Every structure is written in C-alpha cells, then in structure tokens.
Amino acid sequence: MENPFSHSGIVTGTAFCNRKQELADLIYHAKNSQNVLLYSHRRAGKTSLIHQLMAILKNERPRIKTVYIDLYGTIDERDFIESVFTGLTQIESKIDKLLNLASGLRLSSSIDPTTGQPSVSVSMNPMDRPRFLDNAMGALSGYSAKQKLLVVFDEFQEIAKYTEKAFEKRLRSHIQRHGNISYIFAGSQKHILAQMFNSGERAFYKMATSYPLNAIAMKDYVSWAQGVFKTRGVDLDGEIIIDIVERCDFQPMYIQQFLFELWRLDEFSREVLDRLEMEILKRRENEFMILWDSLTPNQRKALRLLSETAGEGIYYADALQRSGFKAGAVLKRALESLSAREIITKNRTYHIQDAMLKKWVQRNITT
C-alpha cells in the first residue's frame, strides 16, 4: 500500500488533516466574493489548506474556478505580471487567447520541469508595466464576468518589497472593482501583512477579512492519524500520536514526516519515536549548522536562551547573566533581528519557529 503521508510538498486528500471549520469559512467567503487575509507561521500548512480548498471548489455547484498565483521570490512589477499570466493558464490553456488579452505584450510559455505545470514568461518595456498590469488584472476581471473566481495570491507580502511607484495603490484600484472575485491574500510574514492591511496609510487598509491560521487541535490529529493507520489494519495508540504532535510543536510538516516514517514500521513505541527524531535531526544537521554559522554571537546567545526557556522570563537578571547578555536592550535587538529573519516568532512570548531547529540547539549547543 502506498504511503498516504507526505512531508516534502503540498498535502491534500487522505494526508490532509481536518481544517473542516477553516475550509467551511473559506468556501463561504469564496461563494460570496469576499476577500480574506490568510496568514500563519511557516510549516503551519497554509499552502496545503489553500490547495485543498481549490480541490473542493472544483466540485462545488455552481462551480467556482480557481487561480493560484505564487508570488514567492518575485522582486518587481514585471515578475508580478508574469505570475498572474502563469496563474491564468490554470483556467485558459490557449496561449493565443492570453496574447489577445495582453495586446502588445510578448508572452512565451513553457512547462516548468519541477512542477510539470505551464509557466509564462513576459518581455516588456519598463515604461509599459502599468499598462500591462491593467491587462493582467483586466484578464481576471474578464473571466469573472462569466463565473465566480477564487484568486489566491500566496506569499502576498512580497509585493511590499517592490520599488515601482504606487504599485500597491494601482493594484488595489483593480481589485476593489472585481465584484465577482474572492481574493485570498496569503502569507507567512505576519508583521509585514499587518502593516499592509491594518495601517491607514497603506493601500490595502481594511481590504480583506483577517483570518489567522491556528494550530490543528490535538484531538483532530489523533482521530485523523488513527483513521489513516486503520486502513493498514493498525490500531495506533493515541499516546503515540500525542507524543509525535508534542515533539513537533504541532507543526504539520514534521508531524507528516514522523507518520511517513512510522507507516513502514511494525513497531510503535517511544523508543522508535526517539530514533526517528534523531534521524530527522541528522538529515537536517548541515542546514542547521549553516544557519548557526550565519548568526552573530548575540543572535546565537538569544537562540540558545529561547531553546532553554521557551521564551519565559528571558529578561530576568539571572537569565540575562546566564546567557551572557549585559543588558536587556542587547537581547531585545538580537531577538528583533532573529524575528526579521523569521527564525523566531512571537505570540505571547518569543519562540523558535522550527521545532527541529529548537531540538538541534538543545542537543548540540551547550552553555
């Protein structure tokens, strides 16, 4: 039997855990052409949720067509326009028709060797970019005249880095007129997204309903994993699943990885989980060492302090002294720099985003 779990890409179908309420909410917004700001920390399963949503919408009646636009790595308006036209190939496979939608724009299509999906590249004079942005967004509007669309801009915070004049304002001017499209603005850099959508000085102020993606509940993980293992004829003890979820700090990617490895075994115990954890840490050791070597001494001290305290009481005098900080202000600057690099995040307290990185620091970096 094929392993139903997946940790190296987008997770849908059997491997997708719960998110029933989130899916119901997002479907409702899509059907009513409402915009959503969907954000979460990395490895929280945001992109998998989006693709599960799109798969469901394909079977809904009346049907809602979906366009997924990945903005990760885009650096300017040209990249944005290219990404929109690449997204349009999901609902329009004829390149000639796309050319008609963008008169004067030179488009060429190819198959991405990694994803196997169509990819569009564009060639344009920088002075013409505003006009071609009009073409790209107008194309979305044109398709929505016939039926509802869901358009997802994943890693939407990337546009905050574009240097073209008034790009956000020009983009908003299009989106606010698209009455038959539900836009999902998704991303993982909460502080940037908050500035974009909550600041009265920014173009996207109050443009979407805020929807933070919270952790999946433990009971949902237990019932889901037990159900999947039953298809193999295995009654997996709930305590094993609880142990895995807690080891992984509720992060779906690592939970999937543990279950993927566990699927091919016949023994299920704490000792087995300890061995799997060591194997995962060993595989990622080079990555973690490169990251560690890139940090300043104060950033290293701060990361070690968080691994020891889970962010509790880090500004107390004994904690500062034990970790080698002369003042709280120095620690604060180190934490802010780690946060800007998305190595740590803050809810009530600061904590290391990557569950396995935290364990690697705890195991390998001593005071």
Summary of the structure (lengths in Angstrom):
residues: 367
radius of gyration: 22.9
end to end distance: 46.6
largest distance: 68.4
contacts: 1093
relative contact order: 0.12
helix: 52%
strand: 12%
